[in-house]
Amino acid sequence: MKIRDLILRLAILGSSLLSGICFSQIKNHQFEELENLQKSELRNAIVLIKTDWCNYCKAMENTTFKDQKVIECINKNYYFVELNSEEKREIHFAEKTFRYKPTGFNTGVHELGETLTEGKTTYPSLIILNPQNEIVFQYNGYLKASELLDILNKIKPE
């Protein structure tokens, strides 16, 4: 009986230690949440505009946005929103409704992605909005974790 108790306690201790080692993830929000979030705490919002087929988007998701320093910086100082530029749902943001616009057979682009990239949509695109939803930074292309951290540390409020 005592050996079984000891094994059980070791298993519980081991799982507790492992849960502390597990990596955290970026807290992802929806555009519709931003207004309420800004009411509780003013922060800049990072918007990642991507598509499912973009290899650079996937690479950035699997490297840059898995970096623990990037995750900690974003979760502590920013709101993070991903926008699949081919998403078909309506998005209500900044007192406007944005829709998917078909551009051909089974292809199209979301108006919000076009608006945020000012019509120069490439993937991935990283947009940083201030609490008033004004663009304070825009970058089109892949960013390494160190490059993104440099940008975020320059933009975040003191």
Backbone hydrogen bonds, N-H to C=O, Kabsch-Sander energy under -0.5 kcal/mol:
donor,donor_aa,acceptor,acceptor_aa,energy
5,D,1,M,-1.9
6,L,2,K,-2.4
7,I,3,I,-2.6
8,L,4,R,-2.4
9,R,5,D,-2.7
10,L,6,L,-2.5
11,A,7,I,-2.3
12,I,8,L,-2.2
13,L,9,R,-2.6
14,G,10,L,-2.8
15,S,11,A,-2.3
16,S,12,I,-2.1
17,L,13,L,-2.4
18,L,14,G,-2.4
19,S,15,S,-2.1
20,G,16,S,-1.3
21,I,17,L,-1.0
22,C,18,L,-1.6
28,N,26,I,-0.7
29,H,80,F,-3.2
33,E,30,Q,-1.4
34,L,30,Q,-0.8
34,L,31,F,-1.0
35,E,31,F,-0.5
37,L,33,E,-2.4
38,Q,34,L,-2.8
39,K,35,E,-1.1
40,S,36,N,-1.2
41,E,37,L,-2.5
44,N,77,N,-0.6
45,A,129,L,-2.7
46,I,79,Y,-3.5
47,V,45,A,-0.5
47,V,127,I,-3.5
48,L,46,I,-0.5
48,L,81,V,-2.6
49,I,47,V,-0.7
49,I,125,S,-3.2
50,K,48,L,-0.6
50,K,83,L,-2.6
55,N,53,W,-0.6
58,K,54,C,-2.1
59,A,55,N,-2.4
60,M,56,Y,-2.3
61,E,57,C,-2.5
62,N,58,K,-2.2
63,T,59,A,-1.1
65,F,60,M,-2.5
66,K,63,T,-1.4
67,D,63,T,-0.8
67,D,64,T,-1.0
71,I,67,D,-2.6
72,E,68,Q,-2.5
73,C,69,K,-2.3
74,I,70,V,-2.8
75,N,71,I,-2.8
76,K,72,E,-1.9
77,N,73,C,-2.1
78,Y,74,I,-2.7
79,Y,44,N,-1.9
80,F,27,K,-0.7
81,V,46,I,-2.8
82,E,29,H,-0.6
83,L,48,L,-3.0
85,S,50,K,-3.4
85,S,83,L,-0.8
87,E,84,N,-2.5
91,I,98,F,-2.4
93,F,91,I,-0.7
93,F,96,K,-2.4
96,K,93,F,-1.3
98,F,91,I,-3.0
98,F,96,K,-0.5
101,K,109,V,-3.1
103,T,107,T,-2.2
104,G,107,T,-1.2
106,N,104,G,-0.6
107,T,104,G,-1.2
109,V,101,K,-2.2
110,H,85,S,-2.4
111,E,99,R,-2.9
114,E,110,H,-1.9
115,T,111,E,-2.8
116,L,112,L,-2.7
117,T,113,G,-1.8
118,E,115,T,-1.2
119,G,114,E,-3.0
120,K,117,T,-1.8
125,S,49,I,-2.2
126,L,139,Y,-3.3
127,I,47,V,-2.7
127,I,125,S,-0.5
128,I,137,F,-2.7
129,L,45,A,-3.0
129,L,127,I,-0.5
130,N,134,E,-2.5
133,N,130,N,-2.5
136,V,128,I,-3.3
137,F,128,I,-1.3
139,Y,126,L,-2.4
141,G,124,P,-3.0
141,G,139,Y,-0.6
148,L,144,K,-2.6
149,L,145,A,-2.7
150,D,146,S,-1.9
151,I,147,E,-1.9
152,L,148,L,-3.0
153,N,149,L,-2.6
154,K,150,D,-1.2
155,I,151,I,-1.7
156,K,152,L,-2.5
